[in-house]
Amino acid sequence: MQKIGHFIGGKHVEGTSGRFADVYNPATGEVQAQVALASQAEMDAAVANAAAAQPAWAATNPQRRARVMMKFVDLLNRDMDKLAEALSREHGKTLPDAKGDVIRGLEVAEFCIGAPHLLKGEFTEGAGPGIDVYSMRQPLGVVAGITPFNFPAMIPMWKFCPAIACGNAFILKPSERDPSVPIMLAELMIEAGLPAGILNVVNGDKGSVDAILDDETIQAVGFVGSTPIAQYVYSRATANGKRAQCFGGAKNHMIIMPDADMDQAADALIGAGYGAAGERCMAVSVAVPVGESTADALIEKLVPKVEALKIGPYTAGNDVDFGPLVTKEALGRVKGLVEQGVKEGAKLVVDGRDFSLQGYEDGFFMGGCLFDNVTKEMEIYKTEIFGPVLSVIRAKTYEEALDLPMSHEYGNGTAIFTRDGDTARDFAARINIGMVGINVPIPVPIAYHTFGGWKKSGFGDLNQHGPDGFKFYTRTKTVTSRWPSGLKDGAEFSIPTMK
Ligand code: NAD
């Protein structure tokens, strides 16, 4: 059985705790590897390595740090197929989707090539007589990232690329369900010229997360995962004096106005609702058609499309729309929620629960499910299902539709499909959600903008990547300087003002 250890101080390190977690091939249901779960001593070793390497890295000029990112981008492109295959094998998503996972991370690495410009400070000449004031952005030191299973390439890169480009050393604690790609990324960073110790990957579970949260050297924690854990990580990290940004779960609504292009809206819902088996924090899980005739037309278009979804293993190549769920537990949970929706009285117009694939009977597959007549009191509406299940909730008016995402506890993404600019503009202005699509179903911002949800989808002040990433991983130091010619006066006893 393949054993996956850690990557500390630029080297592969075997796990010594004696504790392991199974890593599945979700398409076959087989355990394909075991990942080591780190002990406190292993986390301490990673932090010590990072702390020892960080000052020299911070003193390396930003242009040279950016060149490592440049080379890293080349290497990601060189190894794209290999990375995508390893990713699909552990996660289950299709190969084109796995490449998208890598590319969305690569784009943030590209953005980080601009570090020299992004790290430039501010300068005021002559703020007072002979006085100049300047501010600089300095790295925090050792920082950490804790990431989820559903984007094992993209989210680690969203964390470590800006952190490292800013001059920090990084401890990555990836998901224990698909740990191979994060280690491959760390190997590529070393090949790109990153000094040993600046990027460490420590595999583990809650024990390793708590070790990060309580470590006195680690200055900041970036987390992505489910909301209860995001809230827990945020509370414990900040109580320990760390900077934290923690992104959580979602329930993303797409509103379909009567004037929308119905074919376009239905296609958008199929891709955004069922792509990656719904295991995306930006998946659309609730469709809100406005008006009965819009709803009827939408259901009529959706049903055959959901029934025609092609589900299979990533090895089937491009001829698959989505793959299996990540684990047997995830499959059981999603099926359980579908059952609950039926009991609560929602109309299950397409039932994919009995889907089975010849030769892959033990894989964690299920077909697409479509619910109509969902109401906001139902559990399937309140909970993040994280599976290939789309709920249609009918609204009579635009205001009634708008109120649904507005009053939902999550605030990650949302979309509106309409041909009316006035409605779209009103929606974008009033909605209390972090990322908004107008005729775009999955509005994941491009790397040079920032990504982050509102309400229970995000805890902390700054978003991920874009300029916010550089702000999160640096702190400002402001220097007020006066040269000797200005020191001839006597002591000053009142607070200095810049007269
Ligand atoms: P998860 O919360 O189970 O795990 C995330 C990380 O936390 C993993 O590294 C895991 O090892 C660790 N962890 C798990 N349980 C823990 C505990 N009790 N104490 C401390 N650490 C713990 O999430 P997941 O299932 O890997 O990922 C899916 C979730 O992530 C979904 O809710 C999805 O919406 C969310 N997500 C959010 C975003 C976003 O940007 N908002 C992006 C991707 C995924």
Residues whose N, C-alpha, C, O or C-beta is under 5 A from the ligand:
A	BS01	NAD	I146 T147 P148 F149 N150 K173 P174 S175 E176 G204 D205 K206 V209 V224 G225 S226 T227 I229 F247 G248 G249 A250 C281 S457
